[in-house]
Amino acid sequence: MKLFDVYSLLDMEPVRGEGAYLWDKNGVEYLDFYGGHAVISIGHTHPHYVAKISEQLSKIGFYSNAVINSLQVELAEKLGPLTGYPDYELFLCNSGAEANENAVKLASFTTGRTRVLAMHGAFHGRTSMAVALSDNPAIQAPVNKTENVTFINLNDVEALQRELSSEEYAAVIIEPIQGVGGIRMASTEFLHAAREACDKTGTLLIMDEVQSGYGRSGKFFAHQWAGVKADIVSMAKGIANGFPVGAIIISPEIPAKKGMLGTTFGGSHLACAAAIAVADVVKAENLVENARVMGEKIVEGIKGTSGIKEIRGSGLMIGVDLSVPQADFRRVLREKHHIMTGLSGQYTLRLLPPLVIGEREVERFVEAFRATAAEMGM
Ligand SMILES: Cc1ncc(COP(=O)(O)O)c(C=O)c1O
């Protein structure tokens, strides 16, 4: 059997990781400024993470959501203060797409409405409702298209207020920082306008923090920079450092009914052990603040390099628009300087390092970035 050929693969196979570093099968060391696509939050093979998962696996790895699992309660209790949403409730699933799927379904159950307002350029995952919330024809199969979803431009306050002038919409879904869309930030004004319009019309405000959340932006959630509150927040990626966990946190004003949401694997003992370990480390090592400080140092370090058109983002979610195709720039960074980075569109380099990076990693990256720009004659 061969693999179904849907991914463009880089010519690199990591076989070991530690902190912000990776090694390939030839023993070559790489600095990881990609974080496995914003997933590696506490660094590779963090000792607390390895110990917690190993210990849990030796006891029980999985049973079912039909029985009590006090690890889920422990996780919820840890996420309360960490997220800044102590009174919200937690539902666990397996991925970011599934988290968004559940968020929208919950909004529809709660309001009894069918319509959702989404943003052009958004990405919410690959399941049925998630792709319906994206206007990217490359990911939306004809069967997924639905008239229930209306798209407006991110930060178009007028369009938002026009659409939300009646009680038709179940939800508005916003990535506070569009990731796949090129590190595009929702403005403070737009997020406040969304909150206000939702309050007026009984529409639920969903923040997709799958990529921007869990401390990456320098606040626990990126929308918290604007000082707004969501009704439902979806998360995944960084929440369990690579173990597949998705989650939504839900306002206490949204009533739970038995059977309205469910999952076989979500919130398993092993998944909870992984997520608890990450929550412990994020708190103990002050990683949200570290993301803010290191993000500022990266931007400061590369600012002014010739060939940079624009730098966007917050904390350790940074998009750098380049005057040359990012794929070429990224290749030189990887092949010559042994630094892994991400991409977004044709000209945007995407930086999503683990939240544990320090001054040493920032300096190595900045030096390599400047050298690459010079080598490419930018
Ligand atoms: C903002 C956002 N939402 C949802 C998803 C989908 O997450 P998953 O791939 O875990 O389903 C992603 C993945 O990149 C994302 O960036």
The ligand as an SDF file (V2000), in Angstrom:
LIG
                    3D

 16 16  0  0  0  0  0  0  0  0999 V2000
   -7.6650   28.5110   13.2720 C   0  0  0  0  0  0  0  0  0  0  0  0
   -7.7600   27.0360   13.0300 C   0  0  0  0  0  0  0  0  0  0  0  0
   -8.9210   26.4050   13.2740 N   0  0  0  0  0  0  0  0  0  0  0  0
   -9.0590   25.0760   13.0880 C   0  0  0  0  0  0  0  0  0  0  0  0
   -8.0100   24.3140   12.6270 C   0  0  0  0  0  0  0  0  0  0  0  0
   -8.1930   22.8500   12.4140 C   0  0  0  0  0  0  0  0  0  0  0  0
   -7.5640   22.1310   13.3990 O   0  0  0  0  0  0  0  0  0  0  0  0
   -7.3250   20.5530   13.2040 P   0  0  0  0  0  0  0  0  0  0  0  0
   -6.3640   20.3950   12.0770 O   0  0  0  0  0  0  0  0  0  0  0  0
   -6.7950   20.1070   14.5390 O   0  0  0  0  0  0  0  0  0  0  0  0
   -8.6380   19.9500   12.9060 O   0  0  0  0  0  0  0  0  0  0  0  0
   -6.7830   24.9240   12.3490 C   0  0  0  0  0  0  0  0  0  0  0  0
   -5.6490   24.1350   11.8350 C   0  0  0  0  0  0  0  0  0  0  0  0
   -4.6850   24.6170   11.2970 O   0  0  0  0  0  0  0  0  0  0  0  0
   -6.6570   26.3130   12.5630 C   0  0  0  0  0  0  0  0  0  0  0  0
   -5.5140   26.9640   12.2980 O   0  0  0  0  0  0  0  0  0  0  0  0
  1  2  1  0
  2  3  1  0
  2 15  2  0
  3  4  2  0
  4  5  1  0
  5  6  1  0
  5 12  2  0
  6  7  1  0
  7  8  1  0
  8  9  2  0
  8 10  1  0
  8 11  1  0
 12 13  1  0
 12 15  1  0
 13 14  2  0
 15 16  1  0
M  END
$$$$
